[in-house]
Amino acid sequence: MGLNQESWEELEYLFREWEMERDPEEMIRESMAPVRQVAIGPMLVGRELEEINWEPVKLEDPRLRSEWLEDFRQFALTDRDSLTLAGRARFERDSDSWQVSLYHEVDYLDFQNRLQKQGFSLPTADEWAYLCGGECRTLFPWGDGLDYSMRLRWFEDMDEDENRPYDMEEPNFFGLSIAYDPYMREVVQADRLTTCGGDGGCNICGGLGPFLGFLPCSPHCKPEVQEDKELNGDYDFYRPIIRVENHD
């Protein structure tokens, strides 16, 4: 691992400011999964992340409680675009209309079973790492360290007239928009709720800067086994895949 100069300077400054008595390179290595050999079979893969806990509904849906709708009516008078009633409902402005969603509690194993009945599954952590980084031996697909010319979500605002994704959100060499936002954890197939591609924004919220903030998006970062079995609709997303079983 040979971090580029800008990443080293960021880490050295951060460690000084936080008085962290550790070797930065050792800390990074400890957070990475070990080198391993894995057989990756052919599969069809969803190009975009999908939400898990939110169900799109119409504004007239009888499950929308009157007090939620009153909150929404007051909010609609403002010039803001999105209202989320935590664990209940979400209202998002779409030009002259509103997109409405209901929130549902979802159990991880139940979600896997539901996907299987639909003919889909989740990638394993090893499959996810391959989809994210191919066979790269560097921290990120483009090398060891951040490319500071990139426009990164949470660290740089787009101009109002720019209707395009942030740089890491652009499709990768497989055509997948993957591991571009540390707040968006990708749920993978395992016996317990396990995620890749983000830490729910913990490093960013902790003030650790762009490099450590986006390090959980590395294809080699250790998969995180969550303590809970309930999926979190604010942070957990999924990428459906179809494994192609009968192939020569």
C-alpha positions as CSV (number, residue, x, y, z in Angstrom):
1,M,0.0,0.0,0.0
2,G,1.5,3.3,-1.1
3,L,-0.9,6.2,-0.3
4,N,-0.6,9.3,-2.6
5,Q,0.9,12.4,-1.1
6,E,-2.3,14.3,-0.5
7,S,-3.8,11.3,1.4
8,W,-0.7,11.0,3.6
9,E,-0.8,14.7,4.3
10,E,-4.4,14.5,5.3
11,L,-3.8,11.5,7.6
12,E,-0.8,13.1,9.2
13,Y,-2.6,16.3,10.0
14,L,-5.6,14.4,11.3
15,F,-3.5,12.2,13.6
16,R,-1.7,15.3,15.0
17,E,-5.0,17.1,15.6
18,W,-6.6,14.2,17.3
19,E,-3.4,13.2,19.1
20,M,-3.8,9.6,17.8
21,E,-0.7,7.6,18.9
22,R,-1.0,5.0,16.1
23,D,0.7,4.3,12.8
24,P,-1.8,5.4,10.1
25,E,-0.8,2.6,7.8
26,E,-1.3,0.0,10.5
27,M,-4.7,1.3,11.3
28,I,-5.7,1.1,7.6
29,R,-4.4,-2.4,7.2
30,E,-6.4,-3.6,10.3
31,S,-9.6,-2.3,8.7
32,M,-9.0,-4.2,5.5
33,A,-10.1,-7.8,4.8
34,P,-7.3,-10.3,4.2
35,V,-6.1,-11.2,0.7
36,R,-8.0,-14.3,-0.5
37,Q,-8.9,-16.3,-3.5
38,V,-12.6,-16.6,-4.4
39,A,-14.5,-18.1,-7.3
40,I,-17.0,-15.6,-8.7
41,G,-19.7,-17.1,-10.8
42,P,-21.6,-15.3,-13.6
43,M,-24.5,-13.2,-12.4
44,L,-26.9,-10.4,-13.5
45,V,-26.5,-7.4,-11.2
46,G,-28.7,-4.4,-10.4
47,R,-26.9,-1.3,-11.6
48,E,-28.3,1.0,-8.9
49,L,-29.0,0.6,-5.2
50,E,-32.6,0.1,-4.1
51,E,-34.4,1.1,-0.9
52,I,-35.6,-1.6,1.5
53,N,-37.9,-0.2,4.1
54,W,-39.9,2.4,2.1
55,E,-43.1,1.6,0.1
56,P,-44.3,4.1,-2.5
57,V,-47.9,5.0,-2.0
58,K,-50.5,7.6,-3.1
59,L,-51.3,10.6,-1.0
60,E,-54.8,9.2,-0.6
61,D,-53.6,6.0,1.0
62,P,-55.7,5.3,4.1
63,R,-52.7,4.1,6.0
64,L,-51.4,7.7,6.1
65,R,-52.5,9.0,9.5
66,S,-54.3,12.3,9.8
67,E,-51.6,13.8,12.1
68,W,-48.9,12.9,9.5
69,L,-51.0,14.6,6.7
70,E,-51.4,17.7,8.9
71,D,-47.6,17.8,9.3
72,F,-47.2,17.4,5.6
73,R,-49.8,20.2,4.8
74,Q,-47.8,22.6,7.0
75,F,-44.5,21.5,5.4
76,A,-45.9,21.9,1.8
77,L,-46.4,25.6,2.4
78,T,-42.6,26.0,2.7
79,D,-40.1,26.0,-0.2
80,R,-38.3,22.8,1.1
81,D,-38.4,19.6,-0.9
82,S,-38.4,16.7,1.5
83,L,-40.1,15.8,4.8
84,T,-39.3,12.6,6.6
85,L,-41.4,11.5,9.6
86,A,-38.9,9.1,11.2
87,G,-40.1,5.5,11.0
88,R,-43.5,6.6,9.6
89,A,-43.7,8.3,6.3
90,R,-41.8,10.5,3.8
91,F,-42.9,13.2,1.4
92,E,-40.7,14.4,-1.4
93,R,-41.4,17.2,-3.8
94,D,-41.3,16.2,-7.5
95,S,-41.9,19.3,-9.7
96,D,-45.6,20.1,-9.0
97,S,-46.4,16.8,-7.3
98,W,-45.3,14.8,-4.3
99,Q,-43.8,11.4,-4.0
100,V,-45.1,9.7,-0.8
101,S,-43.6,6.6,0.9
102,L,-44.6,4.6,4.0
103,Y,-41.9,3.1,6.3
104,H,-42.0,-0.6,7.3
105,E,-39.9,-2.5,9.8
106,V,-38.0,-5.2,7.9
107,D,-36.1,-8.2,9.4
108,Y,-32.9,-9.1,7.6
109,L,-33.6,-12.9,7.2
110,D,-37.2,-12.3,6.2
111,F,-36.0,-9.8,3.6
112,Q,-33.6,-12.4,2.1
113,N,-36.5,-15.0,2.0
114,R,-38.7,-12.4,0.2
115,L,-36.0,-11.7,-2.4
116,Q,-35.5,-15.4,-3.0
117,K,-39.2,-15.9,-3.7
118,Q,-39.0,-13.1,-6.3
119,G,-36.0,-14.9,-7.9
120,F,-33.4,-12.5,-6.6
121,S,-30.7,-12.7,-4.0
122,L,-28.0,-10.6,-2.4
123,P,-24.3,-10.7,-3.3
124,T,-22.0,-12.2,-0.7
125,A,-19.3,-10.0,0.8
126,D,-16.7,-11.5,-1.6
127,E,-19.0,-11.0,-4.6
128,W,-19.6,-7.5,-3.6
129,A,-15.9,-6.8,-3.3
130,Y,-15.4,-8.1,-6.8
131,L,-18.3,-6.0,-8.2
132,C,-16.9,-2.9,-6.5
133,G,-13.2,-3.3,-7.3
134,G,-12.8,-6.1,-9.8
135,E,-9.4,-7.7,-9.0
136,C,-7.7,-4.4,-7.9
137,R,-5.0,-4.8,-5.2
138,T,-5.3,-1.1,-4.2
139,L,-7.5,0.6,-1.6
140,F,-9.7,2.0,-4.3
141,P,-10.2,0.9,-7.9
142,W,-8.2,3.9,-9.1
143,G,-5.3,3.5,-6.7
144,D,-4.1,3.9,-3.1
145,G,-5.6,7.1,-1.7
146,L,-8.3,9.6,-2.7
147,D,-8.3,11.4,-6.0
148,Y,-8.8,14.9,-4.6
149,S,-9.9,16.3,-8.0
150,M,-13.1,14.3,-7.5
151,R,-16.3,16.0,-6.5
152,L,-17.3,14.0,-3.4
153,R,-20.7,13.9,-1.8
154,W,-20.7,15.5,1.7
155,F,-17.5,17.4,1.0
156,E,-18.4,19.4,-2.1
157,D,-21.7,20.9,-3.2
158,M,-22.8,20.7,-6.8
159,D,-23.8,23.9,-8.5
160,E,-27.6,24.3,-8.6
161,D,-27.7,24.0,-12.4
162,E,-25.7,20.8,-12.5
163,N,-28.0,17.8,-12.7
164,R,-25.4,15.1,-12.7
165,P,-24.0,12.5,-10.2
166,Y,-21.0,13.0,-8.0
167,D,-17.9,11.5,-9.4
168,M,-17.8,8.3,-7.3
169,E,-21.5,7.7,-8.2
170,E,-20.7,7.4,-11.9
171,P,-20.9,3.8,-13.2
172,N,-17.7,1.8,-12.7
173,F,-16.0,-0.7,-15.1
174,F,-19.0,-3.1,-14.7
175,G,-21.5,-0.3,-15.3
176,L,-22.5,-0.3,-11.6
177,S,-23.1,2.8,-9.4
178,I,-21.5,1.3,-6.3
179,A,-19.8,2.4,-3.0
180,Y,-20.2,6.1,-3.6
181,D,-21.7,7.3,-0.3
182,P,-20.4,6.2,3.1
183,Y,-23.9,6.8,4.6
184,M,-25.4,4.1,2.3
185,R,-24.5,0.7,3.5
186,E,-25.1,-2.2,1.0
187,V,-26.7,-5.3,2.6
188,V,-24.9,-8.5,1.6
189,Q,-25.8,-12.2,2.0
190,A,-24.8,-13.7,5.3
191,D,-26.2,-15.5,8.3
192,R,-26.4,-12.2,10.2
193,L,-27.1,-8.7,9.0
194,T,-23.8,-7.7,7.2
195,T,-23.1,-4.6,5.2
196,C,-20.4,-3.3,2.8
197,G,-19.7,-0.1,1.0
198,G,-20.2,2.4,3.9
199,D,-20.3,2.8,7.7
200,G,-23.5,4.8,7.9
201,G,-21.5,8.0,7.9
202,C,-19.8,7.3,11.2
203,N,-16.3,8.5,10.1
204,I,-17.7,11.6,8.4
205,C,-19.9,12.5,11.4
206,G,-16.8,11.9,13.6
207,G,-14.9,14.6,11.7
208,L,-12.3,12.2,10.2
209,G,-12.1,14.0,6.8
210,P,-12.6,12.7,3.3
211,F,-10.0,9.9,3.1
212,L,-11.1,8.1,6.3
213,G,-14.7,9.2,5.6
214,F,-14.7,7.3,2.3
215,L,-12.4,4.4,3.3
216,P,-15.4,2.2,4.2
217,C,-16.3,2.4,0.5
218,S,-13.1,0.6,-0.3
219,P,-13.8,-2.8,-2.0
220,H,-11.4,-4.3,0.6
221,C,-12.8,-2.8,3.7
222,K,-13.9,-5.5,6.2
223,P,-17.6,-6.4,6.0
224,E,-19.4,-5.0,9.0
225,V,-21.6,-7.4,11.0
226,Q,-24.4,-5.3,12.5
227,E,-25.7,-6.0,16.0
228,D,-29.4,-5.6,15.1
229,K,-31.4,-7.9,12.8
230,E,-33.7,-5.1,11.7
231,L,-32.8,-3.2,8.6
232,N,-32.4,0.6,8.9
233,G,-34.2,2.4,6.1
234,D,-32.1,5.5,6.5
235,Y,-28.8,3.7,5.9
236,D,-29.4,0.1,4.5
237,F,-29.9,-0.5,0.8
238,Y,-29.6,-3.5,-1.5
239,R,-28.4,-4.5,-4.9
240,P,-30.5,-7.4,-6.3
241,I,-28.6,-10.1,-8.3
242,I,-29.5,-13.2,-10.2
243,R,-26.9,-15.9,-10.3
244,V,-26.6,-17.7,-13.6
245,E,-26.4,-21.3,-12.4
246,N,-26.3,-23.5,-15.5
247,H,-23.3,-22.3,-17.5
248,D,-20.4,-24.1,-19.2
